[in-house]
């Protein structure tokens, strides 16, 4: 895409403007770190453009306060005070699924399914302009959420709603259905030299 120009223009009856403003399904996959980081960078652009942001974090501990969460919650407060940007909602497995009232040991598979059901409800209601489904490839890989159902829901979503999904081992059906797929491949990593993750880089 030299100078941002497409190398091929399909004969699909769409005008340049219509094609440019299609909502996208984006997948960040691969074995290297940075998939979520890239998704949150995309969300930052969307917030600046005034698109309401919905973040749904799967797999990561509900107790883990990642730096992006603090930053986006602050941006949500900026919007509430000034009207700048857009609203931000952040949901985490466990604590974040506030519509689940369940005691005892957590059922992670059921929590993931309920999280996905909430995303389906939000898509049907056109609640957000950008959805970040962080680590969502894993519930699909583990069979907690049906891949074909995910693909069909994303294909049939109404209105103008971008969706970005992160995680390793993205299912081929999801990859086929997506508009943009990036695979992060490791060339070099500090952990190769025995260095653990550090604040401000990994979280």
N, C-alpha and C positions, 0 to 999 in steps of 0.2 A: 504494500500500500504506500507507494512513494507519495510524499506530501499529503498524506491522508486521503488519497484518491483510491477507490476500489479498482482492482485489476480486472473485475468482471461485473457486468451489470445484467442481471437476469431479465428475461422477457416475461414479466409477471403482471403487467398491467398497472403497476404502481408508479406514481410519480416519484421523482427524486425526493421531494419533501416527505411523502408518505413512507417511503422506504427508510429514510433517515430517522423518522420518529417512531419506528416500531419498538415496542417494549421487548427487552432481551432477557433470555435465560443464559446466565454465565456460570461456568463451572471452573473452579480452581482445584486442580488435583495434582498428584505426583508425590514422590517420596521426600522432597526437600521442604524445609520450613519456609514460611512466608505466604502460605495460601490464605490464611485468615488476615494477615497483615495487608495483603493486596485487596482483599474484599473490603476491609475497613477504610482503606484509601479511597476506594470507589464510593463507599458510603459518605465519606467526607465531601467528595465532589457533589454527590446527590443532595446532601444537606445544604450546601452552598447554593445549589440550584433551586432550593425550596421544595424538594421532594420529602415527604414524611418517611422516616426510617423506622423499620421494624427489625430488630435483631433477635434471632432465636438461636441460642447456644445449646447444642446437643453434646453429650459425652463429657465435656469439661465439668469439673466439680463446681457445684453451686457456690461453694465457699471461696473459690479462686477469683480474686478481684484482679482482672487483667487491666492493663493500662488503658486500653481502648474503651473499656466500659466506663471508667471514670471520666475520660475525655468526652465521650458522647453523652453521658448524663449531664455533664456541664454544658454541652452545646444545647441540650434540651432545655436547660434552665435559662440559657441565653435567649432561646426562642420565646419561652414563656414570659420573660421580662421585656423583651424588645421587639418581638415579632420577626427578628432576623432569622434566616435559615428556615428550619422546619421542626416539627415535633419529633421526638425520639422515644421509642419504647424498646426496652431491653429485657428479654426473658431468658432465664437460665434453667436448665434441668434441675428439678427439685424446688428450690426456693422460688424460682421465677415462674413456675407453672401454678400461679395462685388460684386458678380455677379448679385445681385438684385438691380435695380435702381428704387426705388418707393418712392414717396413723400406721405405726409399726414399720417393718422393713420396706424400703422402696422397691417397687417393681419397675425397673428401668425400661423394660420393653413396653410396658403399658404406658409409662410416662412419655416415652418417645412417640407412641401412637397418639396419645392425647395431644401432645405438642403439635404433631402433624395435623390432627383434626382442627386445632385452633388456627393453624396457618391456612387450612382450607376455608375456614369460616372467614378469616380476614381477607383472603383473596376474593371470595365471593362478594364481600362487602366493599371491596376496593379500598381497604383501610390505609395502605401504605403505597408510596411511590417506589420504594426500594426495600426488598426483603433480603436480609443477610441470614442464610440458613447455615450456620457455622458448624462444621463437622457433621453435616447431615448425610454424607455418603456412608457413614458407619451404620446408622440404623437401617439403611437400605441393604448394606452388605450383610448384616447379621440377620436379616429377615424380619426385623421388627416392623418395618414399614414396607408396603408393597411398591416395588419400583414402577410397575406398569401404571398403578394408580397415581403415583407422583407425576409421571410423564404426561398422563392424560389430564390431570388437574392443571399442570403448568401450560399445556397446549391450549386448554379451553378457558384459561383465566380471562376475565373481562377487563375492559378499560386499559389504562396505561400503567402497568406495574412491572418493574424490573425485578428479577430474582437472581441472586448470586448464591451458589452452593459451594462449600469448601469441604475438603477432606481427601484422604488417600483412596485409591482403588475405586474411582468412580465407575459405576456400572456402565457397560457399553450402550445400553438403551438410553441412559441419561445423556451420555456423551453425544449420541446420535441426535437426540432431540434438542440439545442446546444450540444457541446461536454463536457463542464464544466459549472456547475451551482452552485453558492454559495449563500445561503440565510443567511443574517445577522439578527440575532435575538437579541433583546435587553434583557440584563440581568440587567444592571444598567446604569444610565446616570446622569451626573451632573444636567441636567435640572429637574430631579425628585426632586432635592433639591432647585429648584428655581434659579439655576445659568444659566445665558445666555451664548451663544457661545462666544468664545474668539479668538483673533488673534493668529495664529500659531497652532491652534487646529481645528477650524471649517473652517478657510479660510487662 
